Amino acid sequence: MSRFVLLAVLWFLLPSYLFGQSYSYQDTRLEGLYSIDDTAAQEIIQSIVRKLPQAQRELVEDIEVVWTSEPFNVIPSTSREQNGKRNIYISQIFAHGLHEYIQAVLVADLLEEPHFTEAWLEAFGLRLHSRVDWENSEIQSAMDPVSFAKMHPEDEQRFRSEMTTIVAVLYQSALVEIILHELGHHVEGAFYNEGATLAEANNAERLADDWANNAVTSWSEEMFGLTDHSSTLGRVFAIAYSVEALSLREASGLEAVKLATLRGRIETSEFASMCDLQRYVQEVGWVCDGLAEWFLAHLFVPKTRLHYLERADLGDAYALMKLGNFSWLAGELSAACNYYYEAWQRPYGDSVLSLRLARCYDLGLFSMPLELSRQSAANAFCAASEGGWLDARERLIDYEGLLEDPSSCY
């Protein structure tokens, strides 16, 4: 039996008194997100802490897990204040994104679309960092990877029915691994800051991982008479999500170092031990069997312009949108608009393209008569407004005379 199974069992068996104030609940509902219960993870952490050697237990019991409202791509961190106070910081939005990302990976596997997670995660992040109407059905749909996939209704219903428990247990497992890893930084004194070399950062991360592994191994032996030296699938998902979230923007400085250490933790040499014992769990064995190939192919490919050009040649609409972003940032606005238009013509499904095309028409970046450009801008702003983008909604007043029924844009 692996720790993954133990987590599933403990979810239903651990008594509620095991959690304490140091592991406070995510109790603030953030706009656009629904609450995810993390009770099981807290209780498992407390059970593990109770089995630590006294000196480690006393140190850990003084550490507070602080839930923040930082963006979805701010990964968990630790701090040791001058007054001796020790904290672990986890963004509620990061945790919510992790839960949804686990669903996205399973959807990608089902659809055999290896780049689905990247497309969904960017849609998720764009809405979190844009002015949107959270009551809009298209906005809500994009926040949920299962809805974003636009499956056949029967397939979607079956997926939700079969995967809900697996996603929940994987998420609790990932959260346990995250917190144990951060506790390991504190116990081992394995900290690093801006200016740290990659070797120093890798050493600190290895010490934290080793401590987390040893803590769970000792706990499983004492509680169940089992020795489990593997890492859980939860850690794989936590690291993969962190890599993908950080990779959506240009990482520099300490972030670039963290991204390199995350990739190092999921390298091929580590993956066998991460999944080995999971293969004996019939209910989730299929998840692990496909993970190694999927993660290694997806997470270790540099997301360069050439990479997206190759994908665009294969008909990938998301790659076309990324090429448009590259061109826009490079000041090649007409080229960017051409990429956006080509992506919009394909079954991409994200209403953000309407907003970007509206701006292209509004700025006159296509070779067409002014009157046609303004009409096209009006139609695109209307479509973007209907999709829940508030910036587009505010521009409709400039084009009302060109719209047959402006009320249809809301």
C-alpha positions as CSV (number, residue, x, y, z in Angstrom):
1,M,0.0,0.0,0.0
2,S,1.3,3.4,-0.9
3,R,1.0,6.8,0.8
4,F,-1.5,7.7,-1.8
5,V,-3.9,5.0,-0.5
6,L,-3.1,5.9,3.1
7,L,-4.2,9.5,2.3
8,A,-7.5,8.3,0.9
9,V,-8.1,6.1,3.9
10,L,-7.1,8.7,6.4
11,W,-9.4,11.2,4.8
12,F,-12.3,9.3,6.2
13,L,-10.7,8.0,9.4
14,L,-8.7,10.8,11.0
15,P,-10.5,12.5,13.9
16,S,-11.1,16.2,13.6
17,Y,-9.2,17.1,16.8
18,L,-5.9,16.6,15.1
19,F,-5.8,20.0,13.4
20,G,-4.8,23.1,15.3
21,Q,-4.7,26.9,14.9
22,S,-1.3,26.7,13.2
23,Y,-2.9,25.2,10.1
24,S,-5.7,27.7,9.6
25,Y,-8.4,27.0,7.0
26,Q,-8.8,28.8,3.7
27,D,-11.7,30.8,5.0
28,T,-11.9,33.7,2.5
29,R,-13.9,33.3,-0.6
30,L,-12.1,35.1,-3.4
31,E,-13.9,36.6,-6.4
32,G,-14.2,34.0,-9.2
33,L,-13.2,31.1,-7.1
34,Y,-15.2,28.6,-5.1
35,S,-14.1,27.2,-1.7
36,I,-12.0,24.0,-1.6
37,D,-12.0,22.0,1.6
38,D,-8.5,21.3,2.9
39,T,-9.5,19.7,6.1
40,A,-8.0,16.3,5.2
41,A,-4.6,17.7,4.4
42,Q,-4.5,19.6,7.7
43,E,-5.4,16.5,9.7
44,I,-2.8,14.3,8.0
45,I,-0.1,17.0,8.6
46,Q,-1.0,17.1,12.3
47,S,-0.9,13.3,12.5
48,I,2.6,13.3,11.0
49,V,3.8,16.1,13.2
50,R,2.7,14.2,16.3
51,K,5.1,11.4,15.4
52,L,8.2,13.6,14.9
53,P,11.1,13.6,17.4
54,Q,10.4,16.0,20.2
55,A,12.8,18.8,19.1
56,Q,11.5,18.8,15.6
57,R,7.9,18.7,16.8
58,E,8.4,21.7,19.1
59,L,9.9,23.7,16.2
60,V,7.2,22.7,13.7
61,E,4.3,23.4,16.1
62,D,5.5,27.1,16.2
63,I,5.2,27.4,12.4
64,E,2.1,29.0,11.1
65,V,0.6,28.3,7.6
66,V,-0.6,31.6,6.3
67,W,-3.1,31.6,3.4
68,T,-2.6,34.6,1.2
69,S,-4.4,36.2,-1.8
70,E,-1.3,36.3,-3.9
71,P,-1.6,35.4,-7.7
72,F,-2.1,31.9,-8.9
73,N,1.6,31.7,-10.1
74,V,3.2,32.7,-6.8
75,I,4.4,29.4,-5.4
76,P,4.5,28.5,-1.7
77,S,7.4,29.9,0.3
78,T,8.8,30.2,3.8
79,S,10.0,33.0,6.0
80,R,12.0,33.2,9.3
81,E,11.6,36.6,10.9
82,Q,14.2,38.4,13.0
83,N,12.0,37.9,16.1
84,G,12.1,34.2,15.5
85,K,8.6,33.9,14.0
86,R,8.4,31.2,11.3
87,N,5.7,31.1,8.6
88,I,4.7,29.2,5.5
89,Y,2.9,31.2,2.9
90,I,0.5,29.5,0.5
91,S,-1.7,31.5,-1.9
92,Q,-5.4,30.5,-1.8
93,I,-5.5,31.2,-5.6
94,F,-2.4,29.0,-6.1
95,A,-4.1,26.2,-4.2
96,H,-7.4,26.6,-6.1
97,G,-5.4,26.6,-9.4
98,L,-3.6,23.4,-8.3
99,H,-7.0,21.7,-7.7
100,E,-8.3,22.6,-11.1
101,Y,-4.9,21.8,-12.8
102,I,-5.2,18.2,-11.5
103,Q,-8.5,18.0,-13.4
104,A,-6.9,19.6,-16.4
105,V,-4.2,16.9,-16.6
106,L,-6.8,14.2,-16.4
107,V,-8.8,15.9,-19.1
108,A,-5.7,16.2,-21.3
109,D,-5.1,12.5,-20.9
110,L,-8.7,11.7,-21.8
111,L,-8.7,13.9,-24.9
112,E,-5.1,12.9,-25.8
113,E,-4.4,16.7,-26.1
114,P,-1.0,17.2,-24.4
115,H,-1.1,21.0,-24.6
116,F,-4.6,21.3,-23.1
117,T,-3.3,22.2,-19.7
118,E,-1.2,25.1,-21.0
119,A,-4.1,26.5,-22.9
120,W,-6.5,26.1,-20.0
121,L,-4.0,27.5,-17.4
122,E,-3.5,30.7,-19.5
123,A,-7.2,31.2,-19.9
124,F,-7.6,30.7,-16.1
125,G,-4.8,33.2,-15.4
126,L,-6.0,35.8,-17.9
127,R,-9.4,36.0,-16.2
128,L,-7.9,36.2,-12.7
129,H,-5.7,39.2,-13.8
130,S,-8.2,41.0,-16.0
131,R,-11.4,43.0,-15.5
132,V,-14.2,40.4,-16.1
133,D,-17.8,39.8,-15.2
134,W,-17.7,36.9,-12.8
135,E,-21.4,36.2,-13.3
136,N,-20.8,35.6,-17.0
137,S,-21.2,32.0,-18.1
138,E,-18.3,32.0,-20.5
139,I,-16.0,33.4,-17.8
140,Q,-17.1,30.8,-15.4
141,S,-16.7,28.0,-18.0
142,A,-13.1,29.0,-18.7
143,M,-12.2,28.8,-15.0
144,D,-13.3,25.1,-15.0
145,P,-11.0,22.8,-17.1
146,V,-13.8,20.3,-17.7
147,S,-16.2,22.9,-19.0
148,F,-13.3,24.6,-21.0
149,A,-12.7,21.3,-22.8
150,K,-16.2,21.5,-24.3
151,M,-16.8,17.8,-24.1
152,H,-19.9,16.1,-25.2
153,P,-22.4,16.5,-22.3
154,E,-22.5,12.7,-21.6
155,D,-18.7,12.5,-21.6
156,E,-18.5,15.5,-19.2
157,Q,-21.0,14.0,-16.8
158,R,-19.2,10.6,-16.8
159,F,-15.8,12.4,-16.2
160,R,-17.1,14.3,-13.3
161,S,-18.7,11.2,-11.8
162,E,-15.6,9.0,-12.1
163,M,-12.9,11.6,-11.4
164,T,-14.2,13.7,-8.5
165,T,-12.9,11.5,-5.8
166,I,-9.5,10.9,-7.5
167,V,-9.1,14.7,-8.0
168,A,-10.0,15.4,-4.4
169,V,-7.5,12.8,-3.0
170,L,-4.7,13.9,-5.4
171,Y,-5.3,17.5,-4.3
172,Q,-5.2,16.7,-0.6
173,S,-2.1,14.6,-1.3
174,A,-0.5,17.5,-3.2
175,L,-1.3,19.9,-0.3
176,V,0.3,17.6,2.2
177,E,3.4,17.3,0.1
178,I,3.6,21.1,-0.3
179,I,3.3,21.8,3.5
180,L,5.7,19.0,4.5
181,H,8.3,20.3,2.0
182,E,8.0,23.8,3.3
183,L,8.3,22.5,6.9
184,G,11.4,20.7,5.8
185,H,13.0,24.0,4.8
186,H,12.4,25.2,8.4
187,V,13.6,22.1,10.2
188,E,16.7,21.7,8.1
189,G,17.5,25.5,8.0
190,A,17.5,25.1,4.2
191,F,16.7,28.7,3.1
192,Y,17.9,30.6,0.1
193,N,17.2,34.1,-1.2
194,E,17.8,36.4,-4.2
195,G,21.4,35.9,-5.4
196,A,21.6,32.2,-4.5
197,T,23.3,30.0,-7.1
198,L,21.4,27.1,-8.6
199,A,23.6,24.6,-6.7
200,E,22.7,26.3,-3.4
201,A,19.0,26.3,-4.3
202,N,19.1,22.7,-5.4
203,N,20.8,21.6,-2.2
204,A,18.1,23.4,-0.1
205,E,15.3,21.8,-2.1
206,R,16.9,18.4,-1.8
207,L,17.2,18.8,2.0
208,A,13.5,19.8,2.3
209,D,12.4,16.9,0.1
210,D,14.5,14.4,2.0
211,W,13.1,15.6,5.4
212,A,9.5,15.4,4.0
213,N,10.2,11.8,2.8
214,N,11.7,10.7,6.1
215,A,8.8,12.3,8.1
216,V,6.2,10.3,6.2
217,T,8.3,7.1,6.1
218,S,8.6,7.2,9.9
219,W,5.0,8.0,10.3
220,S,3.8,5.2,8.0
221,E,6.0,2.7,9.7
222,E,4.8,3.6,13.2
223,M,1.1,4.0,12.3
224,F,0.7,1.1,9.8
225,G,3.9,-1.0,9.9
226,L,4.6,0.0,6.3
227,T,7.7,1.4,4.8
228,D,7.0,3.7,1.9
229,H,10.1,5.4,0.4
230,S,8.3,6.8,-2.7
231,S,7.0,10.2,-3.2
232,T,3.3,10.6,-3.8
233,L,1.5,11.5,-7.0
234,G,0.5,14.6,-5.2
235,R,4.1,15.9,-5.3
236,V,4.2,15.3,-9.0
237,F,1.1,17.4,-9.6
238,A,2.3,20.1,-7.2
239,I,5.6,20.5,-9.0
240,A,4.1,20.2,-12.5
241,Y,1.5,22.9,-11.7
242,S,4.2,25.2,-10.3
243,V,6.4,24.7,-13.4
244,E,3.5,25.5,-15.8
245,A,2.3,28.4,-13.8
246,L,5.7,30.0,-13.6
247,S,6.4,29.3,-17.2
248,L,3.5,31.4,-18.4
249,R,5.6,34.5,-17.9
250,E,9.3,35.3,-18.4
251,A,11.0,34.2,-15.1
252,S,14.1,36.1,-14.0
253,G,16.2,36.3,-10.8
254,L,15.0,34.1,-8.0
255,E,12.0,33.0,-9.9
256,A,14.2,31.6,-12.7
257,V,16.3,29.7,-10.0
258,K,13.1,28.3,-8.5
259,L,11.8,27.2,-11.9
260,A,15.1,25.4,-12.5
261,T,15.0,23.6,-9.1
262,L,11.4,22.6,-9.8
263,R,12.3,21.0,-13.1
264,G,15.2,19.3,-11.4
265,R,12.9,17.7,-8.9
266,I,10.8,16.1,-11.6
267,E,13.7,14.9,-13.8
268,T,13.6,11.4,-15.3
269,S,15.8,9.9,-12.6
270,E,13.3,11.0,-9.9
271,F,10.2,10.0,-11.7
272,A,10.4,6.2,-11.2
273,S,10.5,6.5,-7.5
274,M,7.6,9.0,-7.5
275,C,5.3,6.6,-9.3
276,D,6.7,3.1,-8.5
277,L,4.4,2.1,-5.7
278,Q,1.4,3.8,-7.3
279,R,1.4,1.2,-10.1
280,Y,0.0,-1.3,-7.6
281,V,-3.1,0.8,-6.9
282,Q,-5.5,-0.5,-9.5
283,E,-7.9,2.5,-9.3
284,V,-5.2,5.1,-10.1
285,G,-2.5,3.0,-11.8
286,W,-3.6,4.3,-15.2
287,V,-2.9,7.8,-14.0
288,C,0.7,7.1,-13.2
289,D,1.4,4.9,-16.2
290,G,0.9,7.8,-18.5
291,L,2.4,10.6,-16.3
292,A,6.1,10.1,-16.9
293,E,5.9,10.4,-20.7
294,W,3.4,13.2,-20.5
295,F,5.2,15.4,-18.0
296,L,8.6,14.9,-19.4
297,A,7.5,15.7,-22.9
298,H,5.4,18.7,-21.8
299,L,7.4,20.4,-19.0
300,F,10.9,20.2,-20.4
301,V,10.4,21.6,-23.8
302,P,11.5,25.3,-24.0
303,K,8.4,27.4,-24.8
304,T,10.2,29.4,-27.5
305,R,8.8,31.1,-30.6
306,L,10.1,28.2,-32.7
307,H,8.2,25.7,-30.4
308,Y,4.9,27.5,-31.1
309,L,5.7,27.9,-34.8
310,E,6.1,24.1,-35.0
311,R,2.8,23.6,-33.2
312,A,1.0,26.2,-35.3
313,D,2.0,24.3,-38.4
314,L,0.1,21.3,-37.0
315,G,-3.0,23.4,-36.6
316,D,-2.7,24.3,-32.9
317,A,-4.8,27.5,-32.4
318,Y,-3.4,28.2,-28.9
319,A,0.1,28.2,-30.5
320,L,-1.1,30.9,-32.9
321,M,-2.4,33.0,-30.1
322,K,1.0,32.7,-28.3
323,L,2.8,33.7,-31.5
324,G,0.5,36.7,-31.6
325,N,1.6,37.5,-28.0
326,F,5.3,37.2,-29.0
327,S,4.8,39.5,-31.9
328,W,2.8,42.1,-29.9
329,L,5.5,42.3,-27.2
330,A,8.1,42.7,-30.0
331,G,6.2,45.7,-31.4
332,E,5.2,43.7,-34.5
333,L,1.6,44.7,-34.1
334,S,0.3,43.8,-37.6
335,A,1.9,40.4,-37.5
336,A,0.4,39.8,-34.0
337,C,-3.1,40.7,-35.3
338,N,-2.7,38.3,-38.3
339,Y,-1.9,35.5,-35.8
340,Y,-4.9,36.4,-33.6
341,Y,-7.2,36.4,-36.7
342,E,-5.9,33.0,-37.8
343,A,-6.4,31.6,-34.3
344,W,-9.9,33.0,-34.1
345,Q,-10.8,31.2,-37.4
346,R,-10.0,27.9,-35.8
347,P,-12.0,26.1,-33.1
348,Y,-10.1,27.7,-30.2
349,G,-13.1,28.7,-28.1
350,D,-11.6,31.4,-25.9
351,S,-13.4,34.8,-26.1
352,V,-10.2,36.6,-25.2
353,L,-9.4,36.5,-29.0
354,S,-12.4,38.7,-29.7
355,L,-11.0,41.3,-27.3
356,R,-7.6,41.2,-29.0
357,L,-9.0,41.3,-32.5
358,A,-11.2,44.2,-31.4
359,R,-8.1,46.2,-30.4
360,C,-6.5,45.3,-33.8
361,Y,-9.5,46.6,-35.7
362,D,-9.7,49.6,-33.4
363,L,-6.1,50.6,-34.1
364,G,-6.5,50.0,-37.9
365,L,-3.9,47.3,-38.0
366,F,-5.5,45.3,-40.8
367,S,-5.3,46.5,-44.4
368,M,-8.9,47.4,-45.0
369,P,-11.1,50.5,-45.4
370,L,-11.6,52.5,-42.3
371,E,-15.4,52.0,-42.4
372,L,-15.0,48.2,-42.5
373,S,-12.4,48.3,-39.8
374,R,-14.7,50.2,-37.5
375,Q,-17.6,47.9,-38.2
376,S,-15.3,44.9,-37.5
377,A,-14.1,46.5,-34.3
378,A,-17.7,47.1,-33.2
379,N,-18.6,43.4,-33.8
380,A,-15.5,42.1,-32.0
381,F,-16.0,44.4,-29.0
382,C,-19.6,43.2,-28.8
383,A,-18.5,39.5,-28.9
384,A,-15.8,40.2,-26.2
385,S,-18.4,42.0,-24.0
386,E,-20.8,39.2,-24.4
387,G,-17.9,36.9,-23.3
388,G,-17.6,38.8,-20.0
389,W,-14.6,41.1,-20.8
390,L,-15.3,44.5,-19.1
391,D,-12.7,46.4,-21.0
392,A,-14.6,45.6,-24.2
393,R,-17.9,46.5,-22.6
394,E,-16.7,50.0,-21.8
395,R,-15.7,50.5,-25.4
396,L,-19.1,49.7,-26.8
397,I,-20.3,53.3,-26.3
398,D,-17.8,54.3,-29.1
399,Y,-19.5,52.0,-31.5
400,E,-23.2,51.9,-30.6
401,G,-24.2,53.5,-33.9
402,L,-22.7,50.5,-35.7
403,L,-24.5,47.8,-33.7
404,E,-27.9,46.7,-34.8
405,D,-28.8,45.5,-31.2
406,P,-26.3,46.7,-28.6
407,S,-28.3,44.9,-25.9
408,S,-27.1,41.6,-27.4
409,C,-23.5,42.5,-26.3
410,Y,-24.3,42.1,-22.6
